[in-house]
């Protein structure tokens, strides 16, 4: 739980969105809606992290993307708690509408079985030889920002990217 103060000084308790327990199945991808959701998440992230409010005067697309954020935009002072909750809700909405990836030609040749690495659990194995540089499969999980990944209960499989490529901590 987090305490948030909204317009008029009213204080109330807000529950963080879970980030992992979305009960409803992913909807069919809507590309136009996804672009608005992506823009909204980007703008809310900039607002939360840098204090840069979305420009609602010169960018008509921002008006469409932030149709549900009038309460936050009308405040003269930024309520970071409420803004963070809104950002996480917007991020969850975007994640429920992620674009689907085509299947690679090797996906049917993959299988999950016990890893050959001690204490590693399960591993992904191929039943056929895969040429170097070939796409094996595509990641179709949630996209997370630094803030949204912090609220995950299990970050075991969070993939960190740097310039679009996996970033290795070791």
C-alpha positions as CSV (number, residue, x, y, z in Angstrom):
1,X,0.0,0.0,0.0
2,X,1.0,3.6,-0.5
3,X,-0.5,6.8,0.8
4,X,-1.4,9.3,-2.0
5,X,-2.6,12.8,-1.7
6,X,-4.8,14.0,-4.6
7,X,-6.6,17.3,-5.4
8,X,-8.0,19.1,-2.5
9,X,-5.6,17.5,0.0
10,X,-7.7,14.4,0.4
11,X,-5.5,11.6,1.7
12,X,-6.4,8.0,0.9
13,X,-4.7,4.6,0.7
14,X,-3.9,3.2,-2.8
15,X,-2.9,-0.3,-3.6
16,X,-0.1,-0.8,-6.1
17,X,-1.0,-2.7,-9.2
18,X,0.5,-6.2,-9.0
19,X,2.5,-6.2,-12.2
20,X,2.4,-10.0,-12.4
21,X,-1.0,-11.1,-11.4
22,X,-3.2,-9.9,-14.3
23,X,-6.2,-12.2,-14.1
24,X,-7.7,-11.3,-17.4
25,X,-6.0,-12.9,-20.4
26,X,-4.1,-10.7,-22.9
27,X,-6.5,-9.0,-25.3
28,X,-6.0,-9.1,-29.0
29,X,-3.4,-6.5,-29.9
30,X,-4.7,-3.1,-31.0
31,X,-1.8,-1.2,-32.7
32,X,-3.4,2.2,-32.5
33,X,-4.2,1.8,-28.8
34,X,-0.7,0.4,-28.2
35,X,0.9,3.5,-29.6
36,X,-1.2,5.8,-27.3
37,X,-0.4,3.5,-24.4
38,X,3.3,3.5,-25.2
39,X,3.3,7.4,-25.4
40,X,1.4,7.7,-22.2
41,X,3.9,5.4,-20.3
42,X,6.8,7.3,-21.8
43,X,5.4,10.7,-20.8
44,X,4.4,9.5,-17.3
45,X,7.9,8.0,-16.8
46,X,9.5,11.3,-17.8
47,X,7.1,13.2,-15.6
48,X,7.8,11.0,-12.6
49,X,11.6,10.6,-13.0
50,X,12.5,14.1,-14.4
51,X,9.5,16.3,-13.4
52,X,8.7,17.0,-17.1
53,X,5.0,17.3,-17.5
54,X,3.5,16.1,-20.8
55,X,2.9,19.1,-23.2
56,X,-0.8,19.1,-23.8
57,X,-0.8,22.3,-26.0
58,X,1.4,21.5,-29.0
59,X,0.9,17.7,-29.2
60,X,-2.6,16.6,-30.0
61,X,-1.6,12.9,-29.6
62,X,-0.7,13.7,-25.9
63,X,-4.3,14.8,-25.4
64,X,-5.6,11.5,-26.6
65,X,-2.9,9.5,-24.7
66,X,-3.6,11.3,-21.4
67,X,-7.4,11.4,-21.4
68,X,-7.5,9.6,-18.0
69,X,-4.9,11.8,-16.4
70,X,-6.8,15.1,-16.1
71,X,-6.8,14.9,-12.3
72,X,-3.0,14.7,-12.1
73,X,-2.5,17.3,-14.9
74,X,-4.9,19.8,-13.2
75,X,-2.9,19.8,-9.9
76,X,-0.5,22.7,-9.4
77,X,1.9,20.5,-7.4
78,X,3.0,17.1,-8.5
79,X,1.8,14.2,-6.3
80,X,4.6,11.7,-6.9
81,X,2.8,8.9,-5.0
82,X,-0.3,9.2,-7.2
83,X,1.8,9.7,-10.3
84,X,3.8,6.5,-9.6
85,X,0.6,4.5,-9.1
86,X,-0.9,5.9,-12.3
87,X,2.4,5.1,-14.2
88,X,2.2,1.5,-13.0
89,X,-1.4,1.2,-14.0
90,X,-0.7,2.6,-17.4
91,X,2.3,0.3,-17.8
92,X,0.1,-2.7,-16.9
93,X,-2.5,-1.6,-19.5
94,X,0.2,-1.3,-22.1
95,X,1.5,-4.8,-21.2
96,X,-1.9,-6.3,-21.7
97,X,-1.9,-5.0,-25.3
98,X,1.7,-6.0,-26.4
99,X,2.2,-6.7,-30.1
100,X,2.5,-10.4,-31.0
101,X,5.7,-11.7,-32.6
102,X,5.8,-14.0,-35.5
103,X,7.0,-17.5,-34.7
104,X,10.6,-18.3,-35.6
105,X,11.1,-21.4,-37.8
106,X,12.8,-23.1,-34.9
107,X,10.1,-22.7,-32.2
108,X,8.7,-26.2,-32.9
109,X,12.1,-27.7,-32.4
110,X,12.5,-26.3,-28.9
111,X,11.8,-28.2,-25.7
112,X,12.1,-27.4,-22.0
113,X,13.8,-30.0,-19.8
114,X,16.0,-30.3,-16.8
115,X,19.1,-28.2,-17.3
116,X,22.6,-29.8,-17.6
117,X,23.8,-27.0,-15.3
118,X,23.8,-28.1,-11.6
119,X,21.0,-26.4,-9.6
120,X,19.8,-24.4,-12.6
121,X,16.3,-25.9,-12.8
122,X,14.9,-26.1,-16.3
123,X,16.7,-25.2,-19.6
124,X,15.7,-24.6,-23.2
125,X,17.0,-27.2,-25.7
126,X,16.8,-27.6,-29.4
127,X,16.1,-30.9,-31.1
128,X,17.8,-29.7,-34.3
129,X,21.0,-27.8,-35.2
130,X,20.4,-24.0,-35.3
131,X,22.7,-21.9,-37.5
132,X,24.7,-19.2,-35.9
133,X,22.9,-15.8,-35.9
134,X,19.4,-17.3,-36.4
135,X,16.5,-16.1,-34.3
136,X,15.6,-19.0,-32.0
137,X,12.5,-17.5,-30.4
138,X,11.0,-14.1,-29.5
139,X,10.5,-12.7,-26.1
140,X,6.8,-12.1,-25.6
141,X,6.6,-11.2,-21.9
142,X,5.9,-7.9,-20.2
143,X,8.1,-4.9,-20.9
144,X,9.3,-3.3,-17.7
145,X,10.9,0.0,-16.8
146,X,13.3,0.4,-13.9
147,X,10.3,1.4,-11.7
148,X,7.9,-1.3,-12.7
149,X,10.5,-4.1,-12.3
150,X,11.1,-3.0,-8.7
151,X,7.6,-4.1,-7.7
152,X,7.9,-7.6,-9.1
153,X,7.9,-10.4,-6.4
154,X,10.2,-12.5,-8.6
155,X,12.9,-10.8,-10.7
156,X,14.7,-14.0,-11.6
157,X,14.1,-13.7,-15.3
158,X,14.1,-10.0,-15.8
159,X,16.1,-9.3,-18.9
160,X,18.1,-6.0,-18.8
161,X,18.6,-4.3,-22.1
162,X,21.2,-1.6,-23.1
163,X,20.8,-0.1,-26.5
164,X,18.3,-2.9,-27.4
165,X,20.7,-5.7,-26.5
166,X,20.9,-7.8,-23.4
167,X,23.1,-6.3,-20.7
168,X,25.1,-8.7,-18.6
169,X,25.9,-7.7,-15.1
170,X,28.9,-10.1,-14.8
